[in-house]
Amino acid sequence: MNIYRYENNPLVTPNDVIPYHDGFEVIGAFNAGIAKYKDETLMLLRVAERPISKNENEVKIPVYNVERKDLDIITLNKDDERYDFSDPRTVNYAGSSKFAYLTSISYIRIARSKDGKNFTIDDKPFIYPSNKLEVFGVEDPRVTQIGDKYYVYFSAISPVGIGESMVVTEDFETYEHKGMIFAPENKDVIIFPENINGKYYALNRPGLKSVGDLEVWIAESKDLIHWGNHKHLFGLREGMWDSGRIGGGAVPFKTEKGWLELYHGATEDNRYCMGGVLFDIDDPTKIIARSNKPLVEPDADYEAKGFFGGVVFSCGAIVEGDTIKMYYGCADTSMACCELSLQEVLDSLEYIE
């Protein structure tokens, strides 16, 4: 597979983003949803900020206060035996994998570009936590354009779980909040960009805690708000690059052979790669082909090293002729882009008899 990584990668880093909160530092600008609007390419960046702590033995936790419409800061001591501080992203309860807090607050901020390579970043957030289901932040947006409307959906995190919420905009200045469209536990929702035989379709990834694995499902809707007829679509593959967990990545796009979805897969040791899966053009619940090998792996230094290294994670792509411009988060830190040949991707897939 021929991969052209842009020479100026990473395109956006935490150092490029001025913190929105006083006394905070930006630790990530990554996993951006992608949209074409007028003559610009837009990155809807997930920006992660955390309070700066002068005491190495303390962890400061930001939590959105709905009543005050501002952040509360909870201070935890690393000697507190109730908690496990081993993961820099989260605080878990000691002796279990049960989540307690995030160490940063994420929101969505827009970066704009005329050439798709050089971006300027808005001064203020586009989407910021606003209700009780978002008090730990909003993350990993995707953008689906249908007509003149852009549907922006994202993981909403709170003490009651992670679900998928959505806003609708026509100008990327204002929006209407539609609430939570997939209840916890669910994330990695990807809405197909057109009505298919009277239905809208969405990929999603339920967070199963009792029986089952982290795999891809599909649902359908008449109005893009209410989703049902849920079906398991495709799963993990033992011993392969997507053996640990999988989920949707970029918004699917039409090809001559079907709907192509660039999805993420991880191994048990959390090495994240991007692959492809092809769905029937008239019925996305039918799989035609899938990647046996990754299309893009975390080989570059900025993909292998960072806040959480070994990660290539795309939330959006732009297709121009035979060129796929895949924008992706690298190492849970920055944003990069690479170009792939659409024909080479289609040829690389393992087709199902």
Stockholm file with secondary structure:
# STOCKHOLM 1.0

chainA/1-353         MNIYRYENNPLVTPNDVIPYHDGFEVIGAFNAGIAKYKDETLMLLRVAERPISKNENEVKIPVYNVERKDLDIITLNKDDERYDFSDPRTVNYAGSSKFAYLTSISYIRIARSKDGKNFTIDDKPFIYPSNKLEVFGVEDPRVTQIGDKYYVYFSAISPVGIGESMVVTEDFETYEHKGMIFAPENKDVIIFPENINGKYYALNRPGLKSVGDLEVWIAESKDLIHWGNHKHLFGLREGMWDSGRIGGGAVPFKTEKGWLELYHGATEDNRYCMGGVLFDIDDPTKIIARSNKPLVEPDADYEAKGFFGGVVFSCGAIVEGDTIKMYYGCADTSMACCELSLQEVLDSLEYIE
#=GR chainA/1-353 SS CCCEECTTCSSBCGGGSCCSSTTEEEEEEEEEEEEEETTEEEEEEEEEEEECCSCTTEEEEEEEETTTTEEEEEEEETTCTTEECCSTTEEEETTSCCEEEESSEEEEEEEEESSSSSCEECSSCSBCCCSGGGTTEEEEEEEEEETTEEEEEEEEEETTEEEEEEEEESSSSCCEEEEEEECSSEEEEEECSSCBTTBEEEEEEECCSSSSCSCEEEEEESSSSSEEEEEEEECCCTTSTTSSEEECCSCCEEETTEEEEEEEEECTTCCEEEEEEEECSSCTTSEEEECSSCSBCSCSHHHHSSTTCSBEEEEEEEEETTEEEEEEEETTTEEEEEEEEHHHHHHHSEECC
#=GC SS_cons         CCCEECTTCSSBCGGGSCCSSTTEEEEEEEEEEEEEETTEEEEEEEEEEEECCSCTTEEEEEEEETTTTEEEEEEEETTCTTEECCSTTEEEETTSCCEEEESSEEEEEEEEESSSSSCEECSSCSBCCCSGGGTTEEEEEEEEEETTEEEEEEEEEETTEEEEEEEEESSSSCCEEEEEEECSSEEEEEECSSCBTTBEEEEEEECCSSSSCSCEEEEEESSSSSEEEEEEEECCCTTSTTSSEEECCSCCEEETTEEEEEEEEECTTCCEEEEEEEECSSCTTSEEEECSSCSBCSCSHHHHSSTTCSBEEEEEEEEETTEEEEEEEETTTEEEEEEEEHHHHHHHSEECC
//
